[in-house]
Amino acid sequence: MNNRYLNIVLCAATLLFAPLAQAADIAIEPGKEKGSISVASFQRIVKENPSQIAIVDVRDEREFKKGSFPGAINMPVGDVEKKMGDLPKDKPVVFVCPTGARSGEAYDTVKMLGGGVTAYFVDADIAFGSDGTQSVTERK
Protein backbone atom coordinates (compact mmCIF):
# COMPACT_ATOMS: atom_id res chain seq x y z
CA MET A 1 0.00 0.00 0.00
CA ASN A 2 1.49 3.32 -0.94
CA ASN A 3 1.66 6.26 1.47
CA ARG A 4 -0.81 8.36 -0.49
CA TYR A 5 -3.52 5.67 -0.27
CA LEU A 6 -2.82 5.18 3.43
CA ASN A 7 -3.10 8.93 4.06
CA ILE A 8 -6.46 9.04 2.27
CA VAL A 9 -7.77 6.11 4.33
CA LEU A 10 -6.55 7.66 7.58
CA CYS A 11 -8.09 11.05 6.71
CA ALA A 12 -11.40 9.41 5.85
CA ALA A 13 -11.40 7.46 9.12
CA THR A 14 -10.63 10.63 11.08
CA LEU A 15 -13.51 12.48 9.42
CA LEU A 16 -15.84 9.56 10.02
CA PHE A 17 -15.07 9.15 13.72
CA ALA A 18 -14.44 12.79 14.72
CA PRO A 19 -18.14 13.57 15.35
CA LEU A 20 -18.38 10.53 17.62
CA ALA A 21 -15.45 11.73 19.69
CA GLN A 22 -16.93 15.23 19.97
CA ALA A 23 -20.33 13.88 21.03
CA ALA A 24 -18.94 11.97 24.01
CA ASP A 25 -21.11 12.24 27.07
CA ILE A 26 -20.11 14.94 29.51
CA ALA A 27 -20.14 13.94 33.16
CA ILE A 28 -23.22 15.07 35.04
CA GLU A 29 -22.04 16.79 38.20
CA PRO A 30 -24.49 16.90 41.10
CA GLY A 31 -25.75 20.23 42.39
CA LYS A 32 -26.17 21.33 45.99
CA GLU A 33 -29.68 19.91 46.37
CA LYS A 34 -30.29 16.16 46.28
CA GLY A 35 -31.19 15.17 42.71
CA SER A 36 -30.05 18.43 41.14
CA ILE A 37 -27.48 18.89 38.40
CA SER A 38 -24.91 21.62 38.90
CA VAL A 39 -25.49 24.77 36.87
CA ALA A 40 -22.02 24.52 35.34
CA SER A 41 -22.58 20.90 34.30
CA PHE A 42 -26.01 21.66 32.84
CA GLN A 43 -24.72 24.65 30.86
CA ARG A 44 -21.75 22.67 29.54
CA ILE A 45 -23.99 19.82 28.35
CA VAL A 46 -26.51 22.20 26.73
CA LYS A 47 -23.67 23.94 24.89
CA GLU A 48 -21.47 20.99 23.92
CA ASN A 49 -23.71 17.90 23.69
CA PRO A 50 -27.41 18.68 24.22
CA SER A 51 -28.52 15.35 22.75
CA GLN A 52 -26.95 13.66 25.79
CA ILE A 53 -29.97 14.64 27.92
CA ALA A 54 -33.70 15.12 27.53
CA ILE A 55 -34.74 18.53 28.82
CA VAL A 56 -38.28 18.53 30.18
CA ASP A 57 -39.76 21.97 30.81
CA VAL A 58 -42.39 21.57 33.55
CA ARG A 59 -44.02 24.98 33.11
CA ASP A 60 -47.53 25.21 31.72
CA GLU A 61 -48.06 25.36 27.96
CA ARG A 62 -48.61 29.13 27.93
CA GLU A 63 -45.26 29.74 29.65
CA PHE A 64 -43.48 27.18 27.47
CA LYS A 65 -44.68 28.84 24.25
CA LYS A 66 -42.97 32.07 25.32
CA GLY A 67 -39.58 30.34 25.09
CA SER A 68 -37.59 27.38 26.36
CA PHE A 69 -34.43 25.41 25.66
CA PRO A 70 -34.01 24.12 22.09
CA GLY A 71 -35.46 20.62 21.82
CA ALA A 72 -37.12 20.77 25.24
CA ILE A 73 -40.24 18.71 25.86
CA ASN A 74 -43.15 20.46 27.57
CA MET A 75 -44.72 18.40 30.35
CA PRO A 76 -46.42 20.55 33.00
CA VAL A 77 -45.54 19.40 36.50
CA GLY A 78 -49.15 18.33 37.15
CA ASP A 79 -48.93 15.89 34.21
CA VAL A 80 -45.66 14.20 35.15
CA GLU A 81 -47.26 11.36 37.11
CA LYS A 82 -49.74 10.36 34.40
CA LYS A 83 -47.28 10.90 31.51
CA MET A 84 -44.26 9.32 33.15
CA GLY A 85 -44.29 6.52 30.57
CA ASP A 86 -43.53 9.15 27.91
CA LEU A 87 -40.21 10.07 29.55
CA PRO A 88 -37.14 8.60 27.86
CA LYS A 89 -35.27 5.83 29.63
CA ASP A 90 -32.28 5.80 27.30
CA LYS A 91 -30.79 9.09 28.53
CA PRO A 92 -30.98 11.28 31.63
CA VAL A 93 -34.02 13.54 31.96
CA VAL A 94 -33.37 17.04 33.31
CA PHE A 95 -36.40 18.98 34.56
CA VAL A 96 -36.34 22.78 34.25
CA CYS A 97 -38.49 25.69 35.42
CA PRO A 98 -37.74 29.33 36.38
CA THR A 99 -36.88 28.69 40.05
CA GLY A 100 -36.27 24.99 40.58
CA ALA A 101 -39.49 24.57 42.59
CA ARG A 102 -41.62 22.82 39.96
CA SER A 103 -38.65 21.00 38.47
CA GLY A 104 -37.77 19.71 41.95
CA GLU A 105 -41.37 18.55 42.39
CA ALA A 106 -41.22 16.72 39.04
CA TYR A 107 -37.94 15.08 40.10
CA ASP A 108 -39.51 13.96 43.41
CA THR A 109 -42.52 12.51 41.56
CA VAL A 110 -40.33 10.50 39.19
CA LYS A 111 -38.13 9.23 42.02
CA MET A 112 -41.17 8.24 44.09
CA LEU A 113 -42.75 6.32 41.19
CA GLY A 114 -39.57 4.71 39.89
CA GLY A 115 -40.00 3.39 36.38
CA GLY A 116 -36.38 3.31 35.25
CA VAL A 117 -36.06 7.02 34.49
CA THR A 118 -32.75 8.65 35.40
CA ALA A 119 -33.74 12.15 36.47
CA TYR A 120 -32.22 15.42 37.63
CA PHE A 121 -33.50 18.95 38.06
CA VAL A 122 -31.94 22.37 37.67
CA ASP A 123 -32.08 24.22 40.99
CA ALA A 124 -31.36 27.68 39.62
CA ASP A 125 -32.96 30.89 38.46
CA ILE A 126 -33.75 30.52 34.76
CA ALA A 127 -35.01 33.38 32.62
CA PHE A 128 -36.56 32.36 29.31
CA GLY A 129 -36.45 34.92 26.51
CA SER A 130 -39.09 35.01 23.79
CA ASP A 131 -36.22 35.12 21.29
CA GLY A 132 -35.21 31.58 22.29
CA THR A 133 -32.47 32.59 24.70
CA GLN A 134 -32.17 31.52 28.31
CA SER A 135 -30.02 32.61 31.19
CA VAL A 136 -29.29 30.21 34.00
CA THR A 137 -28.07 31.74 37.26
CA GLU A 138 -26.94 29.76 40.25
CA ARG A 139 -29.09 30.36 43.30
CA LYS A 140 -27.33 31.90 46.28
Summary of the structure (lengths in Angstrom):
residues: 140
radius of gyration: 18.6
end to end distance: 62.5
largest distance: 65.1
contacts: 384
relative contact order: 0.17
helix: 41%
strand: 19%
